[in-house]
């Protein structure tokens, strides 16, 4: 199954999965799961990090590298057709 993750799920899954319902964690980790996130999530994450709203979590570039290190994870670009 494909999962398009919200920015908060991207952050919490990596930093504090206990903040997510068990069903969400299980779905992301399920065999055959395809995890997707938008480039917009990194943009939102970078903005929040720069204004000090996400203290205690990984810096944006480390979080992105952590996620993209998993073979089932794909990043979705934003294109003009999406607007």
C-alpha positions as CSV (number, residue, x, y, z in Angstrom):
1,X,0.0,0.0,0.0
2,X,1.1,3.6,-0.7
3,X,1.2,6.1,2.1
4,X,1.6,9.9,1.6
5,X,2.9,11.2,4.9
6,X,2.0,14.5,6.5
7,X,4.9,16.6,7.7
8,X,4.2,15.9,11.3
9,X,4.2,12.1,10.7
10,X,7.6,12.5,8.9
11,X,9.0,14.2,12.0
12,X,7.4,12.1,14.7
13,X,8.1,8.8,13.1
14,X,11.8,9.5,13.1
15,X,12.0,11.3,16.4
16,X,9.2,10.0,18.7
17,X,7.1,7.3,17.1
18,X,5.2,6.9,20.4
19,X,3.3,10.1,19.4
20,X,1.7,8.2,16.6
21,X,-1.0,5.6,16.8
22,X,0.3,2.1,16.6
23,X,-1.7,1.4,13.4
24,X,0.2,4.3,11.7
25,X,3.6,3.0,12.7
26,X,2.6,-0.6,11.7
27,X,1.3,0.6,8.3
28,X,4.5,2.5,7.5
29,X,6.7,-0.5,8.5
30,X,4.5,-3.1,6.8
31,X,6.2,-5.3,4.2
32,X,5.4,-3.9,0.8
33,X,4.5,-0.4,2.1
34,X,5.5,2.5,-0.2
35,X,6.2,5.6,1.8
36,X,5.9,9.0,0.0
37,X,6.3,12.5,1.1
38,X,6.2,15.8,-0.7
39,X,9.1,18.2,-1.1
40,X,6.7,20.7,0.6
41,X,7.2,18.7,3.8
42,X,10.9,19.6,3.8
43,X,10.1,23.2,3.0
44,X,7.7,23.4,5.9
45,X,10.2,21.6,8.2
46,X,13.0,24.0,7.3
47,X,10.8,27.0,8.0
48,X,9.7,25.6,11.4
49,X,13.3,24.7,12.3
50,X,14.6,28.1,11.4
51,X,12.1,29.9,13.7
52,X,12.8,27.5,16.6
53,X,9.5,25.6,16.5
54,X,11.0,22.1,16.3
55,X,13.7,22.0,19.0
56,X,14.9,18.6,19.9
57,X,14.4,17.0,16.5
58,X,16.9,16.3,13.8
59,X,17.9,19.2,11.6
60,X,16.0,19.2,8.3
61,X,18.9,17.8,6.1
62,X,19.6,15.0,8.6
63,X,15.9,14.0,8.8
64,X,15.6,14.0,5.0
65,X,18.7,11.8,4.7
66,X,17.4,9.5,7.4
67,X,14.1,9.0,5.5
68,X,15.7,8.7,2.0
69,X,18.0,6.0,3.4
70,X,15.1,3.6,3.5
71,X,14.5,1.7,0.2
72,X,10.7,2.0,0.4
73,X,10.7,5.8,0.7
74,X,10.2,8.2,-2.2
75,X,10.2,12.0,-2.4
76,X,7.5,13.6,-4.6
77,X,8.5,16.8,-6.4
78,X,6.2,19.8,-6.7
79,X,5.5,20.7,-10.3
80,X,3.6,23.6,-11.8
81,X,0.8,21.2,-12.8
82,X,0.2,20.5,-9.1
83,X,-0.7,24.1,-8.4
